[in-house]
Amino acid sequence: MNHTRVLYMQNADKSVIPANTEDFFNYTSKRWLFNESQELAKRYVKFNVQALFETVVELVGKGASKCVHAMKFQEGEYNKVFLLRMDNGYEVIAKLPNPNAGPPHYTTASEVATVDFLRSILQLPVPHILGWSSTLGNPVGAEYIIMEKAKGTVLSELWYQLPRSAKNEVIQQVVDLEVKLSATSFPAHGCLFYQTDIPERLSYELGTPGDKYQQFRLGPIVDPGLWEDGRQELEVCRGTALAEYSADLGRNEREWVTRFGRPRMNYYRDDHQPELPCEMLDLIDKYLSITPYITEPGKTKRSICTPTLWHSDVNLNNIFIDPASNLITSVIDWQSTQVAPLILQAKIPRMVRHIHALEPGWLLPEKPSNYKNLDPKEKLKADKLHESALCQKYYEMLTAKRNPLHYSALRHNDAMETPLCRPLRAVCGAWKNRQVFKLRSNLVSIRKNWQQIGTAVEKCPIHFTEEELKRHEEELGNIDYIEQMMEGFQEAGILPADGRVDPEDFDYLQNMNHLQREQYLSMAGDETERKAMEKIWPYQDWPDL
């Protein structure tokens, strides 16, 4: 069938242009200055477009006979999302996960069950799902979720024009939503599923027969990082205590590195000797040896370790409001939502998070001391930064008042005391993502601050030799130098730190990449130093493992 007059896609500036089926299959929102072929492959989904339209027509009913307009939204990291309009004017959203979204079947099945739980049990404003499939064995040839179009206007289109009083009204509602989530505790960690969608051996009952939780179960965590690159089913959701959960993360990473890790060059650390998997395994063993102590909560900290359902990314694009009343009408994007210890979930929502870290406490941020002497353009910039900081502080103060449990978790995560979660966030995927140094840095810091952390054991179980610490500091120095250079490029508008660019800017920025690289290499003192510097230039293709 000819879709020429039906298919469209959205540009970054929200304009809409004609598209073809390949545009629907490919990732078209961004390009990469390095490792582009791998990144695009992770986001390619081929499916039967006409079958998708027919499926929607059948689900919608209401006199609809065909789809007359299909637009692909600007893409996020893990999904292709389409706005489909029927010939009767009815509009729905179709969401198809990319290969990098997480485990097949489980990712879609969990999102559907989670949204149902939020809607039917917690009475939260989330989309109504009309139909879904978590298998490729359907006429569409891909997993999908069909849902009603969110009511209201996406907050990103209104936020920067809203007066502060209106922003505060929205922030109050976000805090109230988090209060409901905090008040709902679970018996274990994992992701929500319907009972019929996971094997019995992977499921954990939420309630007794006959109660409102009966159809739901806790099952495997669907975080993509726990499943990618050869990882099979990892049962990290089985424990009911933070220590068990943390140990599972370490054991799974050890198994993965043992099976898939290979010697490789890490030029931040050594020009000649490869980085060895056994070094990572040694760090994992160190991690596992301290996990029982650093994850043990004292009596006053047990409540913030309660398994809690939490939205992982509350940003301006995931909230819809009624512009007339400022009431939240829908909160979207619950994919990969976990039930996990609150201290692992607690964070300042991105929608109010200031661009720079703010000092904890109740002191309100002030405008620059030289504000009166700034020119109008600089004053406007200072005003925006000041209002951004005030929004975060208002969120913090409101959270402390209405949701003290979440506020305690937020403040705890800034402290160096048990239960300590920083190593948990660093262990998973450290080898694959070339971030072994982050895990090592966490372990070195724990060793250094053992007495301050306040464990039940007087002597720290792990040790680093002077040579190991020296090599670690040298590696950190090289990494810091490159990261500062990349931040400088980004702040100056020369190159983006993550190498992700708008398609129309790709050729220009790739040329800029080559020019900056040559300028950087020209600082080498000799050919040996030039070759060493060449190897750590960040904007180049890197091997996967």
ABEGO torsion letter per residue (X at the ends): XBAAAABBBBBAAGBBBBBBAAAAABBAABBBABGAAAAAAAABBBBBAAAAAAAAAAAAEGGBABBABBBBBBBBAABBBBBBBBAAGBBBBBBBBBAAAEBBGAAAAAAAAAAAAAAAAAGBBBBBBABBBABABBAAGBBBBBBBBBBEBBAAAAAAABBAAAAAAAAAAAAAAAAAAAABBBABBEBBBBAAABBAAABBBABBBGBAAAABBBBBBABAAAABGGBBBBBAAABABAAAAAAAAAAAAAAAAAAABBBBBBAAABAABBBBAAAAAAAAAAAAAAAAAAABBBAAAAAAABBBBBBABBBAAABBBBAAAGBBABBBGABGBBBBBAAAABBBBAAABBABBBBBEABBBBBBAAAAABBAAAAAAAAAAAAAAAAAAAAAAAAAAABAAAAAAAAAAABBBOBBAAAAAAABGAAAAGAAAAAAAAAAAAAAAAAAAGBABABBABBBBAAAAAAAAAAAAAAAAAAAAAAAAAAAGABBAAGBBBAAAAAAAAAAAAAAAAAAAAABABAAAAAAAAAABABBBBBAX
